[in-house]
Amino acid sequence: MTATCALDIGCRYNIFIYNQNLPTTMSHQPHNHLEQWLADEAAAQKHFDAGPGPGVASPEQIAGKTGLEMMRAMLHGDLPFAPIAKTLDFMLISIDKGHAVFQGTPGPQHFNPLGTVHGGWFATLLDSALGCAVHTMMPPGRGYTTADLSVKLVKAITPKVQRVRAIGQVVHCGRQLATAEARLVGPDGTLYAHASTACLVFEMPGQ
């Protein structure tokens, strides 16, 4: 027997002994964040209930504000939030520069004929996270519009799923083009979809 072979057998034997000593109760199950997500949702809902509700901010309300300032004002209930959020049961949960998180409550009203959540609902949450992440990068007087949206659905959302989050992150933001990526996940870390976008950036009319 060569030294290399003996060493290999010894290593495998040691690994076997080590594995035998591992706790039998070790779990590889991911942590479920549902309780924290529900608490975050309740906190955000208080701000929305105290604010102006769904609608569109007036030019006077957003004059001189950066995109990040506008999104933070919306989250704090100082500006109206997008009506589509109320229609499709989702809300803004957190916002930061280049980053946006929306939380949605899937229900029977969102089902397709097969009894799972319609792909359009997936896409709307992802598009919202992508667009608002880009919005946070806009200086005063600059705007954007979605030029391309690519969504990949990797797992169905069934009635058992209580909440999902769309987490958007800017990849690049230039003077004319911005790109971003997003993931749609459950509180246990399950990935349901991912998406990417390209947005045109421009000077807002009248600015």
N, C-alpha and C positions, 0 to 999 in steps of 0.2 A: 504493500500500500504506500502510495506517495504521501509526502507531507501535505500537499494541497488537498488530496482526497480526505485525509484524516482530519484536517482543519475544517473542511466542509461538513463532515459528519458531526464533528463536535459542535459547530455553530447551530446546525439543525436540531441537535439534541437539546442545546441550551434554550433555543426558541420554544421547543416543545414543552420543556419544564416550565418556562415563563408563562406560556399560555395556560398551563394547567393551574397556575396559581392566581389567575385573574379572577376577580369577583364574579360569581355566577349571576349576580343581580345587575350587572352593567347593562345599561340601556342605550341604544342608539337612536331612540325616538327623538325627533326635534322638539324643541320647546314651543308651546303654543302661546301666542301673545294675544289671544282673543280678549281676555279680561282687560288688558292695558289698552287695546284698540277701542273697546267700548267706552272706557273712561275718557280717552282722547276725543272720541266722537261726542260724548256728552258735553265736554268742555267747549268744543267748537260750536256745538249747537246753541249753547247759551249766548255766545256772541252773535250768531246769526239771528236768533230770536229777538235780541235787543236792538238789532240794526234795522236798516230800511227794507230788508227782505230781498226777493229776487227782482232783478231789473238791470238797467244799463246806466252807468254813471254819466253825468252830464259833463260837457267839456270844462265847465267851471270847476267841478269837483276834482278833476285830474290834472288841471293846468299846473305845469312845473314839476310834476311828480315823475320819478323814475318808475320803470316797470315794477321793480321790487317794492317800492313804496306803495304803489297801487295795490299789489297783491297782498301786502301786509295789512293795508287798510281794509281790504275785503275780508280777510281772515278775522280781523278784530271787530267786524260789524260796522265799520265807519263808511263803507261803500257797499252798494248793492252787489249781490252775487249773481252769477249767470243763471237765468231761469231754467236752462236745461238740467242743472243740478237737481232742482226740485222735481222736475218731470221724471227723471230717471233714477232718483234715490241715491245720489252720491254727494259728497261734500269735500271741500278743501280741508285738509288736516294740518299740513305744515308747509312752510315756504321759506326758502333761503336763496341766496344768489346761485343761479344755475340749477336749482333743485326744487321740485314740487311733488307733493304727495296728496293723492285723493283717495278717499275711502268710500266704497260702495256697498249697498245692501241688496244683494240679488234676491228677487222674489218671483212669484208666479206671473206677475205682470210683465216680466222680462223674458218669459219662456218662448221658445220656438215650438213648432208642432210636435217635436220629439220629447218635449218636457225638460229640456235643459236651457240654460240662458243663451239668448240670441247673440250671435257674433257681433252684431252692431252695438250691443251694450259693452262688450269687451273693448271694441274700438273706440267708443266714446270716452270711456274712462282713460284709456291710454292716450288718446289724442289730447284730452284735457291736461294730463300730467306733462306731456311733451310740450304743448303750446305754452302752458304757464311757466314751465322751466325756462323756455326761451324768453318769455315776457319779462322775467326778472333781470334779464341782461340788457334791457332797453334803457337808454338814457332818456331824459325828457325830450319829447318831440319826435321820438323814433317809434315805429310800429313794425308789425310783422304779419305775415299770413302764411298758412300752410300751403306748400307747393306739392308735397309728396307725403303720403302716409303708408307705411308698410307694416302690416300686422300679421303675426304668426300665432295661431291658436294651437296650443300643445296639449290642453286637457280641458274637458268639459266642466262647466260649473253646474252642479246639481243642487236640488233643494236642501241638501245637507250642509252646504257651504253658507255660513252666516254672514261673513264679511270678506271683502277682498280689498287690496290696496294697489293702486297704480302709482309707481314710483318713477318719476322722470328726472333725467340728468342731462344737462347740456354737454355736448361733445366739443362743439366749435361754435363760436359766434364772431362773425366778421361784419363789415359794414353793409354787405349785400346779401349774405347767406348765413344761416345758422342751422346746425344739425343737433339732434338730441336722440337719446335712447330711453326706453322705459320697459318696466316689467310689471306684470299683473300677478300678484301673489296672495296666498291665503295666510292666515295668522300662524299656521304651522310651517310656513316656508314653502308650501307647494306652489310651483310655477304653473300658471294657467295660460299665459300668453306673454309675448314680448313684441316690441314695436320700435320703429325708427321713423324719423321725420326729417325733412328738409324744409326750411322756412325762408321765404324772401323777407329781407329787412329793408325798410325804406323810411323816408321822412314823412311824417303824418301831414296830410293836407291842412293848410292854414297855420302851421306851426312856424 
